[in-house]
């Protein structure tokens, strides 16, 4: 799903906890489950997410017309 979102026109939108595949849905009524980010599979997902966003930033065709910082 995240890969599809990055490849669609516009800027990818990530909610808190999405960068490490938080187990339960995000809610403003409770904190993010940051302890889950220490799990091995989630660490790999964070690396994959970082690589995916790097590819997005490195390929102008994916973000043409958007302001990049």
N, C-alpha and C positions, 0 to 999 in steps of 0.2 A: 504494500500500500504506500509506504513512504517513497519507494523508488518511483512509482507512478506519479505521485504528487510532485516530486522534484522535476520530472520530465514534462509536466504540463506547463503551459504558459503561466507566467507570474511568479511571485516569490513563494517558496514553500512555507507553510505555516505549521509550526511545531508547538504543542502545548507542553507545559511542565511535566516531566517524567517520560515524555515520548522519546527522548534521546537515549534512554536505557531500557525502553520497553517495560514500563511500570506495569505490574500485574493487575491492579484495579484502576478503574476509571478515575481521572483527575477530578477533584472537587475543591472548591474554594473554602469548604467547611473543615478541611483537614490538611495536614502537611503532606508533601510528596514523600513517598517511601524511598528515601535516598539509600537506605541500607541495602535495597535490592540491587543497586548499582555495583555492589561488591561481588556479586555472583559471577562465576566464570563465563557463562553463556551471555549474560547481559554486558559484560566487559567487551566481548567479541562484537556484540550488536552495536555498542558505542563506537568501536573502531570502524565498523562498517558504515555507520551513520556519518562519521567524520569524513571517511573516504568519499561517500556519496555527495556530501555537501561541498567537498573540495572539487569534485568533478563538476558540480553545478557552477561553482564560482570560476572555474578554469575554462569553461566552454561558453563563450559569449553568446552562442546561438540559444542557449537555455535561458538567458536573462537579458537579451537585447532590449534596450529601452528602459531598463530599470536602473536606478542609482545603486551602485555597489560601494560599500565602505571598504 
